[in-house]
Amino acid sequence: MADAQVQIKKTVTENDVVLFMKGTKSMPQCGFSSRVAGVLNFMGVEFSDVNVLADENIRQGIKDYSDWPTIPQLYVKGEFVGGCDIITEMTLSGELDTLFAENGITYDKDAAEKIREANA
Amino acid sequence: MAITAEDIETLLRASFPEAQITITDLAGDGNHYAAEVVDESFRGKNRVQQQRAVYTALKGKMDGSHGELHALALTTKSPE
């Protein structure tokens, strides 16, 4: 639906970090969404959450927008970064830190290190 | 609806004939799997491009609430 595409583009353009997820960051309704929201929360990243369960047009629209079949989906500065598996790998490798740093996104480096230590 | 690990491997094998493919049934319910795909064609591609190729190979099996495959934890890489 064209309206959904316009709305998604506006959302990812106007917010530095956006997570399209099932549920909300305070009440995720899927384990994968929960994991990514949890990482961002723990790293102290300010992000907008879009609950795809609240709008069927967005739920399908975001898959079309990114050409990616699964939720969650993370966007930074309008660019699609990845789904749950990619974000997890990037968190553990430190690439997510780099991505945030390069884009001027504030995050807690110590918290990111703690995640890596816990999963080492 | 459920899908077997063999079904997933067959679908992936059609697109990645030379790949090293490992499928793990995470929950034993035929719905939650982990797949590791190691293939030469991934070299030089970023993770989004690699995983997109895998999703394309699965031909819509992941699509939404009507998809047969609810969850697939994906790991993709090129051979060492």
N, CA and C atoms of all chains as a GROMACS GRO file, in nm:
protein
  600
    1MET      N    1   0.084  -0.120   0.000
    1MET     CA    2   0.000   0.000   0.000
    1MET      C    3   0.088   0.125   0.000
    2ALA      N    4   0.060   0.216  -0.089
    2ALA     CA    5   0.149   0.332  -0.108
    2ALA      C    6   0.160   0.417   0.018
    3ASP      N    7   0.049   0.436   0.089
    3ASP     CA    8   0.052   0.518   0.210
    3ASP      C    9   0.150   0.464   0.312
    4ALA      N   10   0.154   0.333   0.325
    4ALA     CA   11   0.243   0.271   0.422
    4ALA      C   12   0.389   0.300   0.386
    5GLN      N   13   0.421   0.292   0.256
    5GLN     CA   14   0.558   0.318   0.213
    5GLN      C   15   0.601   0.462   0.244
    6VAL      N   16   0.509   0.554   0.222
    6VAL     CA   17   0.537   0.696   0.250
    6VAL      C   18   0.560   0.714   0.401
    7GLN      N   19   0.473   0.651   0.478
    7GLN     CA   20   0.482   0.663   0.624
    7GLN      C   21   0.612   0.601   0.678
    8ILE      N   22   0.650   0.487   0.622
    8ILE     CA   23   0.773   0.420   0.666
    8ILE      C   24   0.895   0.506   0.633
    9LYS      N   25   0.896   0.559   0.511
    9LYS     CA   26   1.009   0.642   0.468
    9LYS      C   27   1.022   0.764   0.561
   10LYS      N   28   0.909   0.822   0.594
   10LYS     CA   29   0.908   0.938   0.683
   10LYS      C   30   0.962   0.899   0.822
   11THR      N   31   0.918   0.786   0.870
   11THR     CA   32   0.960   0.740   1.003
   11THR      C   33   1.110   0.716   1.010
   12VAL      N   34   1.165   0.647   0.908
   12VAL     CA   35   1.307   0.614   0.914
   12VAL      C   36   1.395   0.734   0.880
   13THR      N   37   1.337   0.834   0.814
   13THR     CA   38   1.413   0.954   0.779
   13THR      C   39   1.418   1.051   0.896
   14GLU      N   40   1.308   1.058   0.970
   14GLU     CA   41   1.299   1.158   1.076
   14GLU      C   42   1.354   1.110   1.211
   15ASN      N   43   1.379   0.980   1.222
   15ASN     CA   44   1.433   0.927   1.347
   15ASN      C   45   1.567   0.859   1.319
   16ASP      N   46   1.668   0.893   1.400
   16ASP     CA   47   1.802   0.838   1.378
   16ASP      C   48   1.805   0.687   1.389
   17VAL      N   49   1.737   0.634   1.491
   17VAL     CA   50   1.736   0.489   1.513
   17VAL      C   51   1.591   0.444   1.528
   18VAL      N   52   1.549   0.352   1.442
   18VAL     CA   53   1.412   0.303   1.447
   18VAL      C   54   1.413   0.150   1.447
   19LEU      N   55   1.336   0.093   1.538
   19LEU     CA   56   1.320  -0.052   1.539
   19LEU      C   57   1.174  -0.087   1.509
   20PHE      N   58   1.155  -0.156   1.397
   20PHE     CA   59   1.022  -0.211   1.365
   20PHE      C   60   1.016  -0.345   1.435
   21MET      N   61   0.920  -0.362   1.522
   21MET     CA   62   0.918  -0.481   1.608
   21MET      C   63   0.777  -0.528   1.637
   22LYS      N   64   0.768  -0.649   1.693
   22LYS     CA   65   0.639  -0.700   1.737
   22LYS      C   66   0.625  -0.664   1.884
   23GLY      N   67   0.528  -0.579   1.914
   23GLY     CA   68   0.514  -0.525   2.048
   23GLY      C   69   0.587  -0.392   2.058
   24THR      N   70   0.609  -0.347   2.179
   24THR     CA   71   0.679  -0.220   2.200
   24THR      C   72   0.808  -0.247   2.278
   25LYS      N   73   0.893  -0.144   2.286
   25LYS     CA   74   1.020  -0.168   2.356
   25LYS      C   75   0.997  -0.198   2.503
   26SER      N   76   0.889  -0.147   2.559
   26SER     CA   77   0.862  -0.178   2.700
   26SER      C   78   0.783  -0.309   2.715
   27MET      N   79   0.715  -0.349   2.608
   27MET     CA   80   0.643  -0.476   2.613
   27MET      C   81   0.654  -0.550   2.480
   28PRO      N   82   0.772  -0.610   2.455
   28PRO     CA   83   0.790  -0.685   2.330
   28PRO      C   84   0.700  -0.809   2.330
   29GLN      N   85   0.655  -0.848   2.210
   29GLN     CA   86   0.565  -0.964   2.202
   29GLN      C   87   0.622  -1.076   2.118
   30CYS      N   88   0.753  -1.076   2.105
   30CYS     CA   89   0.820  -1.182   2.030
   30CYS      C   90   0.964  -1.186   2.081
   31GLY      N   91   1.018  -1.306   2.091
   31GLY     CA   92   1.152  -1.321   2.146
   31GLY      C   93   1.260  -1.249   2.067
   32PHE      N   94   1.246  -1.248   1.934
   32PHE     CA   95   1.347  -1.184   1.850
   32PHE      C   96   1.342  -1.032   1.865
   33SER      N   97   1.219  -0.979   1.866
   33SER     CA   98   1.202  -0.835   1.887
   33SER      C   99   1.254  -0.797   2.025
   34SER      N  100   1.224  -0.882   2.121
   34SER     CA  101   1.266  -0.857   2.259
   34SER      C  102   1.418  -0.850   2.270
   35ARG      N  103   1.484  -0.940   2.196
   35ARG     CA  104   1.629  -0.945   2.206
   35ARG      C  105   1.693  -0.817   2.153
   36VAL      N  106   1.645  -0.771   2.036
   36VAL     CA  107   1.705  -0.651   1.977
   36VAL      C  108   1.670  -0.527   2.060
   37ALA      N  109   1.545  -0.516   2.102
   37ALA     CA  110   1.507  -0.402   2.186
   37ALA      C  111   1.588  -0.403   2.316
   38GLY      N  112   1.610  -0.524   2.370
   38GLY     CA  113   1.686  -0.537   2.493
   38GLY      C  114   1.829  -0.489   2.478
   39VAL      N  115   1.892  -0.524   2.364
   39VAL     CA  116   2.029  -0.480   2.338
   39VAL      C  117   2.035  -0.328   2.330
   40LEU      N  118   1.943  -0.269   2.257
   40LEU     CA  119   1.942  -0.122   2.241
   40LEU      C  120   1.916  -0.054   2.375
   41ASN      N  121   1.821  -0.106   2.449
   41ASN     CA  122   1.792  -0.050   2.582
   41ASN      C  123   1.915  -0.059   2.671
   42PHE      N  124   1.976  -0.177   2.673
   42PHE     CA  125   2.092  -0.199   2.760
   42PHE      C  126   2.208  -0.108   2.721
   43MET      N  127   2.223  -0.085   2.590
   43MET     CA  128   2.331   0.002   2.543
   43MET      C  129   2.295   0.150   2.555
   44GLY      N  130   2.178   0.175   2.608
   44GLY     CA  131   2.138   0.314   2.632
   44GLY      C  132   2.114   0.394   2.504
   45VAL      N  133   2.077   0.325   2.397
   45VAL     CA  134   2.052   0.393   2.270
   45VAL      C  135   1.908   0.447   2.267
   46GLU      N  136   1.897   0.572   2.231
   46GLU     CA  137   1.764   0.630   2.217
   46GLU      C  138   1.707   0.587   2.082
   47PHE      N  139   1.594   0.518   2.083
   47PHE     CA  140   1.539   0.474   1.955
   47PHE      C  141   1.386   0.479   1.955
   48SER      N  142   1.332   0.492   1.834
   48SER     CA  143   1.188   0.488   1.817
   48SER      C  144   1.146   0.344   1.790
   49ASP      N  145   1.037   0.303   1.851
   49ASP     CA  146   0.986   0.169   1.824
   49ASP      C  147   0.854   0.180   1.748
   50VAL      N  148   0.841   0.094   1.647
   50VAL     CA  149   0.717   0.088   1.571
   50VAL      C  150   0.661  -0.053   1.588
   51ASN      N  151   0.544  -0.062   1.647
   51ASN     CA  152   0.480  -0.191   1.670
   51ASN      C  153   0.404  -0.236   1.546
   52VAL      N  154   0.461  -0.332   1.474
   52VAL     CA  155   0.398  -0.374   1.348
   52VAL      C  156   0.267  -0.449   1.372
   53LEU      N  157   0.250  -0.501   1.493
   53LEU     CA  158   0.126  -0.572   1.524
   53LEU      C  159   0.006  -0.477   1.531
   54ALA      N  160   0.037  -0.348   1.546
   54ALA     CA  161  -0.070  -0.249   1.560
   54ALA      C  162  -0.126  -0.205   1.425
   55ASP      N  163  -0.055  -0.237   1.316
   55ASP     CA  164  -0.097  -0.188   1.184
   55ASP      C  165  -0.055  -0.288   1.076
   56GLU      N  166  -0.152  -0.358   1.022
   56GLU     CA  167  -0.123  -0.462   0.921
   56GLU      C  168  -0.055  -0.403   0.797
   57ASN      N  169  -0.089  -0.278   0.761
   57ASN     CA  170  -0.027  -0.216   0.644
   57ASN      C  171   0.122  -0.192   0.666
   58ILE      N  172   0.157  -0.154   0.788
   58ILE     CA  173   0.298  -0.135   0.821
   58ILE      C  174   0.368  -0.270   0.831
   59ARG      N  175   0.299  -0.367   0.888
   59ARG     CA  176   0.357  -0.500   0.904
   59ARG      C  177   0.402  -0.558   0.771
   60GLN      N  178   0.318  -0.546   0.669
   60GLN     CA  179   0.356  -0.594   0.536
   60GLN      C  180   0.444  -0.490   0.467
   61GLY      N  181   0.411  -0.363   0.490
   61GLY     CA  182   0.482  -0.254   0.421
   61GLY      C  183   0.630  -0.250   0.450
   62ILE      N  184   0.667  -0.280   0.574
   62ILE     CA  185   0.810  -0.273   0.608
   62ILE      C  186   0.887  -0.386   0.541
   63LYS      N  187   0.818  -0.500   0.520
   63LYS     CA  188   0.884  -0.611   0.451
   63LYS      C  189   0.909  -0.576   0.305
   64ASP      N  190   0.815  -0.504   0.248
   64ASP     CA  191   0.831  -0.461   0.108
   64ASP      C  192   0.938  -0.352   0.099
   65TYR      N  193   0.935  -0.262   0.197
   65TYR     CA  194   1.028  -0.148   0.196
   65TYR      C  195   1.172  -0.196   0.197
   66SER      N  196   1.200  -0.293   0.284
   66SER     CA  197   1.337  -0.340   0.300
   66SER      C  198   1.370  -0.461   0.214
   67ASP      N  199   1.267  -0.521   0.152
   67ASP     CA  200   1.284  -0.649   0.084
   67ASP      C  201   1.345  -0.751   0.182
   68TRP      N  202   1.281  -0.760   0.297
   68TRP     CA  203   1.331  -0.847   0.405
   68TRP      C  204   1.209  -0.911   0.470
   69PRO      N  205   1.205  -1.044   0.485
   69PRO     CA  206   1.079  -1.110   0.521
   69PRO      C  207   1.046  -1.114   0.670
   70THR      N  208   1.140  -1.078   0.756
   70THR     CA  209   1.115  -1.098   0.898
   70THR      C  210   1.121  -0.968   0.979
   71ILE      N  211   1.059  -0.973   1.097
   71ILE     CA  212   1.060  -0.865   1.195
   71ILE      C  213   1.132  -0.920   1.317
   72PRO      N  214   1.213  -0.851   1.388
   72PRO     CA  215   1.238  -0.706   1.383
   72PRO      C  216   1.331  -0.662   1.269
   73GLN      N  217   1.326  -0.531   1.245
   73GLN     CA  218   1.415  -0.468   1.148
   73GLN      C  219   1.467  -0.338   1.208
   74LEU      N  220   1.599  -0.325   1.207
   74LEU     CA  221   1.661  -0.203   1.262
   74LEU      C  222   1.707  -0.108   1.151
   75TYR      N  223   1.672   0.017   1.168
   75TYR     CA  224   1.716   0.122   1.076
   75TYR      C  225   1.798   0.225   1.151
   76VAL      N  226   1.911   0.264   1.092
   76VAL     CA  227   1.991   0.372   1.148
   76VAL      C  228   2.011   0.476   1.038
   77LYS      N  229   1.972   0.597   1.066
   77LYS     CA  230   1.982   0.708   0.969
   77LYS      C  231   1.922   0.670   0.834
   78GLY      N  232   1.807   0.605   0.839
   78GLY     CA  233   1.737   0.572   0.716
   78GLY      C  234   1.784   0.448   0.645
   79GLU      N  235   1.894   0.388   0.694
   79GLU     CA  236   1.947   0.268   0.628
   79GLU      C  237   1.907   0.142   0.705
   80PHE      N  238   1.866   0.040   0.632
   80PHE     CA  239   1.835  -0.089   0.693
   80PHE      C  240   1.964  -0.156   0.739
   81VAL      N  241   1.971  -0.192   0.867
   81VAL     CA  242   2.093  -0.253   0.921
   81VAL      C  243   2.082  -0.404   0.922
   82GLY      N  244   1.966  -0.456   0.963
   82GLY     CA  245   1.950  -0.601   0.965
   82GLY      C  246   1.840  -0.646   1.058
   83GLY      N  247   1.825  -0.778   1.065
   83GLY     CA  248   1.730  -0.839   1.156
   83GLY      C  249   1.799  -0.887   1.282
   84CYS      N  250   1.731  -0.971   1.355
   84CYS     CA  251   1.779  -1.013   1.487
   84CYS      C  252   1.917  -1.080   1.483
   85ASP      N  253   1.936  -1.172   1.389
   85ASP     CA  254   2.063  -1.245   1.384
   85ASP      C  255   2.180  -1.152   1.352
   86ILE      N  256   2.155  -1.061   1.257
   86ILE     CA  257   2.261  -0.968   1.217
   86ILE      C  258   2.294  -0.873   1.332
   87ILE      N  259   2.191  -0.822   1.399
   87ILE     CA  260   2.216  -0.728   1.510
   87ILE      C  261   2.292  -0.799   1.623
   88THR      N  262   2.254  -0.925   1.649
   88THR     CA  263   2.324  -1.001   1.753
   88THR      C  264   2.471  -1.018   1.717
   89GLU      N  265   2.497  -1.059   1.593
   89GLU     CA  266   2.637  -1.076   1.550
   89GLU      C  267   2.714  -0.944   1.557
   90MET      N  268   2.650  -0.837   1.514
   90MET     CA  269   2.717  -0.706   1.512
   90MET      C  270   2.743  -0.655   1.654
   91THR      N  271   2.653  -0.689   1.746
   91THR     CA  272   2.673  -0.649   1.885
   91THR      C  273   2.796  -0.718   1.942
   92LEU      N  274   2.804  -0.849   1.915
   92LEU     CA  275   2.914  -0.927   1.972
   92LEU      C  276   3.048  -0.896   1.906
   93SER      N  277   3.045  -0.857   1.779
   93SER     CA  278   3.170  -0.828   1.708
   93SER      C  279   3.217  -0.684   1.729
   94GLY      N  280   3.128  -0.600   1.784
   94GLY     CA  281   3.163  -0.459   1.801
   94GLY      C  282   3.127  -0.373   1.681
   95GLU      N  283   3.076  -0.436   1.574
   95GLU     CA  284   3.040  -0.358   1.454
   95GLU      C  285   2.924  -0.263   1.480
   96LEU      N  286   2.836  -0.302   1.574
   96LEU     CA  287   2.723  -0.215   1.605
   96LEU      C  288   2.773  -0.087   1.672
   97ASP      N  289   2.872  -0.102   1.760
   97ASP     CA  290   2.934   0.016   1.823
   97ASP      C  291   2.986   0.111   1.715
   98THR      N  292   3.059   0.051   1.620
   98THR     CA  293   3.120   0.130   1.513
   98THR      C  294   3.014   0.203   1.432
   99LEU      N  295   2.906   0.130   1.402
   99LEU     CA  296   2.797   0.189   1.324
   99LEU      C  297   2.738   0.310   1.398
  100PHE      N  298   2.713   0.293   1.527
  100PHE     CA  299   2.657   0.403   1.605
  100PHE      C  300   2.756   0.520   1.612
  101ALA      N  301   2.882   0.488   1.637
  101ALA     CA  302   2.984   0.593   1.648
  101ALA      C  303   2.995   0.672   1.519
  102GLU      N  304   2.996   0.600   1.407
  102GLU     CA  305   3.010   0.668   1.277
  102GLU      C  306   2.891   0.757   1.244
  103ASN      N  307   2.775   0.720   1.301
  103ASN     CA  308   2.654   0.797   1.271
  103ASN      C  309   2.618   0.897   1.381
  104GLY      N  310   2.710   0.913   1.476
  104GLY     CA  311   2.686   1.010   1.582
  104GLY      C  312   2.572   0.974   1.675
  105ILE      N  313   2.548   0.842   1.691
  105ILE     CA  314   2.443   0.795   1.781
  105ILE      C  315   2.506   0.770   1.918
  106THR      N  316   2.447   0.827   2.021
  106THR     CA  317   2.498   0.809   2.157
  106THR      C  318   2.467   0.668   2.207
  107TYR      N  319   2.569   0.601   2.262
  107TYR     CA  320   2.548   0.469   2.322
  107TYR      C  321   2.649   0.450   2.434
  108ASP      N  322   2.621   0.353   2.520
  108ASP     CA  323   2.706   0.327   2.634
  108ASP      C  324   2.807   0.217   2.600
  109LYS      N  325   2.931   0.258   2.580
  109LYS     CA  326   3.037   0.165   2.539
  109LYS      C  327   3.058   0.056   2.645
  110ASP      N  328   3.052   0.095   2.772
  110ASP     CA  329   3.074  -0.002   2.879
  110ASP      C  330   2.966  -0.110   2.879
  111ALA      N  331   2.843  -0.067   2.853
  111ALA     CA  332   2.733  -0.164   2.848
  111ALA      C  333   2.755  -0.262   2.734
  112ALA      N  334   2.798  -0.210   2.619
  112ALA     CA  335   2.825  -0.296   2.503
  112ALA      C  336   2.934  -0.397   2.538
  113GLU      N  337   3.037  -0.351   2.609
  113GLU     CA  338   3.146  -0.442   2.650
  113GLU      C  339   3.093  -0.550   2.744
  114LYS      N  340   3.001  -0.510   2.832
  114LYS     CA  341   2.943  -0.607   2.926
  114LYS      C  342   2.869  -0.718   2.852
  115ILE      N  343   2.795  -0.680   2.747
  115ILE     CA  344   2.725  -0.781   2.667
  115ILE      C  345   2.827  -0.878   2.608
  116ARG      N  346   2.936  -0.821   2.556
  116ARG     CA  347   3.038  -0.906   2.493
  116ARG      C  348   3.106  -0.997   2.596
  117GLU      N  349   3.134  -0.942   2.714
  117GLU     CA  350   3.196  -1.025   2.820
  117GLU      C  351   3.102  -1.138   2.861
  118ALA      N  352   2.974  -1.107   2.872
  118ALA     CA  353   2.876  -1.208   2.914
  118ALA      C  354   2.861  -1.318   2.810
  119ASN      N  355   2.892  -1.287   2.684
  119ASN     CA  356   2.875  -1.385   2.576
  119ASN      C  357   3.007  -1.437   2.522
  120ALA      N  358   3.115  -1.405   2.591
  120ALA     CA  359   3.247  -1.447   2.542
  120ALA      C  360   3.265  -1.599   2.558
  121MET      N  361   0.114  -2.516   1.042
  121MET     CA  362   0.189  -2.585   0.938
  121MET      C  363   0.335  -2.597   0.979
  122ALA      N  364   0.393  -2.707   0.944
  122ALA     CA  365   0.532  -2.728   0.981
  122ALA      C  366   0.613  -2.763   0.857
  123ILE      N  367   0.742  -2.753   0.874
  123ILE     CA  368   0.833  -2.783   0.764
  123ILE      C  369   0.946  -2.866   0.825
  124THR      N  370   1.003  -2.957   0.749
  124THR     CA  371   1.110  -3.039   0.807
  124THR      C  372   1.247  -2.977   0.774
  125ALA      N  373   1.346  -3.018   0.852
  125ALA     CA  374   1.482  -2.970   0.829
  125ALA      C  375   1.527  -3.010   0.688
  126GLU      N  376   1.482  -3.130   0.644
  126GLU     CA  377   1.518  -3.178   0.510
  126GLU      C  378   1.460  -3.086   0.402
  127ASP      N  379   1.335  -3.041   0.425
  127ASP     CA  380   1.273  -2.949   0.329
  127ASP      C  381   1.355  -2.820   0.316
  128ILE      N  382   1.394  -2.769   0.430
  128ILE     CA  383   1.472  -2.644   0.429
  128ILE      C  384   1.604  -2.665   0.356
  129GLU      N  385   1.669  -2.777   0.388
  129GLU     CA  386   1.798  -2.804   0.325
  129GLU      C  387   1.783  -2.821   0.174
  130THR      N  388   1.674  -2.888   0.132
  130THR     CA  389   1.651  -2.908  -0.011
  130THR      C  390   1.633  -2.774  -0.082
  131LEU      N  391   1.556  -2.684  -0.020
  131LEU     CA  392   1.535  -2.552  -0.078
  131LEU      C  393   1.667  -2.474  -0.089
  132LEU      N  394   1.744  -2.479   0.019
  132LEU     CA  395   1.871  -2.406   0.021
  132LEU      C  396   1.970  -2.467  -0.078
  133ARG      N  397   1.969  -2.601  -0.085
  133ARG     CA  398   2.063  -2.672  -0.172
  133ARG      C  399   2.042  -2.636  -0.319
  134ALA      N  400   1.916  -2.607  -0.355
  134ALA     CA  401   1.886  -2.570  -0.494
  134ALA      C  402   1.956  -2.440  -0.533
  135SER      N  403   1.968  -2.348  -0.437
  135SER     CA  404   2.032  -2.220  -0.466
  135SER      C  405   2.181  -2.220  -0.434
  136PHE      N  406   2.218  -2.303  -0.337
  136PHE     CA  407   2.358  -2.307  -0.294
  136PHE      C  408   2.410  -2.451  -0.298
  137PRO      N  409   2.430  -2.503  -0.421
  137PRO     CA  410   2.464  -2.646  -0.436
  137PRO      C  411   2.594  -2.686  -0.366
  138GLU      N  412   2.688  -2.594  -0.356
  138GLU     CA  413   2.819  -2.629  -0.299
  138GLU      C  414   2.832  -2.591  -0.152
  139ALA      N  415   2.727  -2.534  -0.096
  139ALA     CA  416   2.738  -2.478   0.040
  139ALA      C  417   2.748  -2.585   0.147
  140GLN      N  418   2.807  -2.543   0.258
  140GLN     CA  419   2.802  -2.625   0.380
  140GLN      C  420   2.680  -2.576   0.457
  141ILE      N  421   2.581  -2.664   0.472
  141ILE     CA  422   2.453  -2.623   0.532
  141ILE      C  423   2.426  -2.705   0.659
  142THR      N  424   2.398  -2.636   0.766
  142THR     CA  425   2.365  -2.704   0.893
  142THR      C  426   2.230  -2.652   0.942
  143ILE      N  427   2.135  -2.742   0.956
  143ILE     CA  428   2.002  -2.703   1.004
  143ILE      C  429   1.980  -2.763   1.142
  144THR      N  430   1.934  -2.681   1.234
  144THR     CA  431   1.906  -2.730   1.369
  144THR      C  432   1.762  -2.697   1.406
  145ASP      N  433   1.688  -2.798   1.451
  145ASP     CA  434   1.550  -2.774   1.496
  145ASP      C  435   1.559  -2.726   1.641
  146LEU      N  436   1.525  -2.600   1.660
  146LEU     CA  437   1.548  -2.538   1.792
  146LEU      C  438   1.446  -2.580   1.897
  147ALA      N  439   1.322  -2.595   1.855
  147ALA     CA  440   1.217  -2.619   1.954
  147ALA      C  441   1.153  -2.757   1.940
  148GLY      N  442   1.190  -2.829   1.834
  148GLY     CA  443   1.133  -2.960   1.812
  148GLY      C  444   0.989  -2.955   1.764
  149ASP      N  445   0.946  -2.838   1.718
  149ASP     CA  446   0.806  -2.822   1.677
  149ASP      C  447   0.790  -2.806   1.526
  150GLY      N  448   0.902  -2.820   1.451
  150GLY     CA  449   0.894  -2.803   1.307
  150GLY      C  450   0.870  -2.660   1.263
  151ASN      N  451   0.888  -2.566   1.352
  151ASN     CA  452   0.862  -2.426   1.320
  151ASN      C  453   0.978  -2.331   1.350
  152HIS      N  454   1.064  -2.372   1.440
  152HIS     CA  455   1.174  -2.286   1.481
  152HIS      C  456   1.307  -2.355   1.451
  153TYR      N  457   1.377  -2.299   1.353
  153TYR     CA  458   1.502  -2.360   1.312
  153TYR      C  459   1.618  -2.260   1.318
  154ALA      N  460   1.736  -2.317   1.326
  154ALA     CA  461   1.856  -2.237   1.304
  154ALA      C  462   1.925  -2.295   1.181
  155ALA      N  463   1.974  -2.209   1.096
  155ALA     CA  464   2.045  -2.254   0.978
  155ALA      C  465   2.178  -2.182   0.965
  156GLU      N  466   2.282  -2.259   0.940
  156GLU     CA  467   2.410  -2.198   0.908
  156GLU      C  468   2.443  -2.234   0.764
  157VAL      N  469   2.471  -2.133   0.685
  157VAL     CA  470   2.503  -2.155   0.544
  157VAL      C  471   2.639  -2.094   0.516
  158VAL      N  472   2.732  -2.178   0.476
  158VAL     CA  473   2.867  -2.130   0.443
  158VAL      C  474   2.885  -2.151   0.294
  159ASP      N  475   2.897  -2.042   0.219
  159ASP     CA  476   2.903  -2.056   0.074
  159ASP      C  477   2.996  -1.953   0.012
  160GLU      N  478   3.066  -1.998  -0.090
  160GLU     CA  479   3.161  -1.912  -0.160
  160GLU      C  480   3.093  -1.789  -0.221
  161SER      N  481   2.966  -1.804  -0.260
  161SER     CA  482   2.896  -1.692  -0.324
  161SER      C  483   2.875  -1.574  -0.228
  162PHE      N  484   2.894  -1.598  -0.097
  162PHE     CA  485   2.875  -1.490   0.001
  162PHE      C  486   2.996  -1.398   0.011
  163ARG      N  487   3.107  -1.443  -0.046
  163ARG     CA  488   3.230  -1.365  -0.030
  163ARG      C  489   3.213  -1.224  -0.088
  164GLY      N  490   3.254  -1.126  -0.010
  164GLY     CA  491   3.245  -0.988  -0.056
  164GLY      C  492   3.109  -0.924  -0.037
  165LYS      N  493   3.014  -1.003   0.013
  165LYS     CA  494   2.881  -0.945   0.038
  165LYS      C  495   2.865  -0.917   0.186
  166ASN      N  496   2.787  -0.814   0.220
  166ASN     CA  497   2.762  -0.790   0.362
  166ASN      C  498   2.653  -0.885   0.411
  167ARG      N  499   2.630  -0.882   0.542
  167ARG     CA  500   2.538  -0.980   0.600
  167ARG      C  501   2.396  -0.966   0.547
  168VAL      N  502   2.355  -0.842   0.524
  168VAL     CA  503   2.219  -0.822   0.472
  168VAL      C  504   2.208  -0.888   0.334
  169GLN      N  505   2.307  -0.867   0.250
  169GLN     CA  506   2.304  -0.927   0.116
  169GLN      C  507   2.308  -1.080   0.123
  170GLN      N  508   2.389  -1.131   0.216
  170GLN     CA  509   2.400  -1.277   0.230
  170GLN      C  510   2.267  -1.338   0.275
  171GLN      N  511   2.208  -1.277   0.378
  171GLN     CA  512   2.086  -1.335   0.433
  171GLN      C  513   1.968  -1.315   0.338
  172ARG      N  514   1.971  -1.205   0.262
  172ARG     CA  515   1.865  -1.183   0.164
  172ARG      C  516   1.867  -1.296   0.060
  173ALA      N  517   1.989  -1.337   0.021
  173ALA     CA  518   2.002  -1.447  -0.076
  173ALA      C  519   1.941  -1.576  -0.019
  174VAL      N  520   1.960  -1.598   0.110
  174VAL     CA  521   1.904  -1.718   0.173
  174VAL      C  522   1.751  -1.709   0.177
  175TYR      N  523   1.700  -1.592   0.213
  175TYR     CA  524   1.554  -1.576   0.217
  175TYR      C  525   1.493  -1.596   0.078
  176THR      N  526   1.564  -1.546  -0.024
  176THR     CA  527   1.516  -1.565  -0.161
  176THR      C  528   1.509  -1.714  -0.195
  177ALA      N  529   1.612  -1.788  -0.149
  177ALA     CA  530   1.616  -1.932  -0.175
  177ALA      C  531   1.499  -2.004  -0.107
  178LEU      N  532   1.453  -1.948   0.004
  178LEU     CA  533   1.343  -2.013   0.076
  178LEU      C  534   1.206  -1.981   0.015
  179LYS      N  535   1.206  -1.900  -0.090
  179LYS     CA  536   1.088  -1.877  -0.172
  179LYS      C  537   0.957  -1.858  -0.095
  180GLY      N  538   0.956  -1.762  -0.008
  180GLY     CA  539   0.830  -1.727   0.056
  180GLY      C  540   0.790  -1.810   0.175
  181LYS      N  541   0.872  -1.909   0.212
  181LYS     CA  542   0.836  -1.993   0.327
  181LYS      C  543   0.835  -1.913   0.458
  182MET      N  544   0.903  -1.799   0.454
  182MET     CA  545   0.911  -1.717   0.575
  182MET      C  546   0.799  -1.614   0.582
  183ASP      N  547   0.716  -1.608   0.479
  183ASP     CA  548   0.624  -1.496   0.467
  183ASP      C  549   0.514  -1.490   0.572
  184GLY      N  550   0.534  -1.403   0.665
  184GLY     CA  551   0.430  -1.363   0.758
  184GLY      C  552   0.363  -1.476   0.834
  185SER      N  553   0.244  -1.451   0.878
  185SER     CA  554   0.175  -1.546   0.964
  185SER      C  555   0.130  -1.669   0.887
  186HIS      N  556   0.129  -1.659   0.753
  186HIS     CA  557   0.088  -1.774   0.673
  186HIS      C  558   0.207  -1.859   0.630
  187GLY      N  559   0.328  -1.811   0.661
  187GLY     CA  560   0.447  -1.886   0.624
  187GLY      C  561   0.455  -2.015   0.703
  188GLU      N  562   0.518  -2.115   0.641
  188GLU     CA  563   0.529  -2.244   0.709
  188GLU      C  564   0.638  -2.240   0.815
  189LEU      N  565   0.728  -2.148   0.796
  189LEU     CA  566   0.844  -2.142   0.884
  189LEU      C  567   0.833  -2.017   0.969
  190HIS      N  568   0.810  -2.037   1.097
  190HIS     CA  569   0.788  -1.921   1.184
  190HIS      C  570   0.918  -1.848   1.215
  191ALA      N  571   1.021  -1.924   1.243
  191ALA     CA  572   1.144  -1.860   1.286
  191ALA      C  573   1.265  -1.936   1.234
  192LEU      N  574   1.357  -1.862   1.175
  192LEU     CA  575   1.480  -1.922   1.127
  192LEU      C  576   1.595  -1.832   1.171
  193ALA      N  577   1.671  -1.882   1.266
  193ALA     CA  578   1.790  -1.807   1.309
  193ALA      C  579   1.899  -1.834   1.207
  194LEU      N  580   1.949  -1.731   1.144
  194LEU     CA  581   2.039  -1.748   1.031
  194LEU      C  582   2.182  -1.706   1.062
  195THR      N  583   2.274  -1.790   1.021
  195THR     CA  584   2.413  -1.749   1.022
  195THR      C  585   2.467  -1.774   0.882
  196THR      N  586   2.526  -1.672   0.823
  196THR     CA  587   2.581  -1.688   0.689
  196THR      C  588   2.725  -1.641   0.687
  197LYS      N  589   2.808  -1.710   0.613
  197LYS     CA  590   2.945  -1.664   0.595
  197LYS      C  591   3.006  -1.729   0.473
  198SER      N  592   3.120  -1.675   0.432
  198SER     CA  593   3.193  -1.740   0.323
  198SER      C  594   3.298  -1.832   0.387
  199PRO      N  595   3.342  -1.933   0.313
  199PRO     CA  596   3.438  -2.029   0.369
  199PRO      C  597   3.567  -1.959   0.414
  200GLU      N  598   3.630  -2.010   0.521
  200GLU     CA  599   3.754  -1.953   0.573
  200GLU      C  600   3.863  -1.964   0.467
   0.00000   0.00000   0.00000
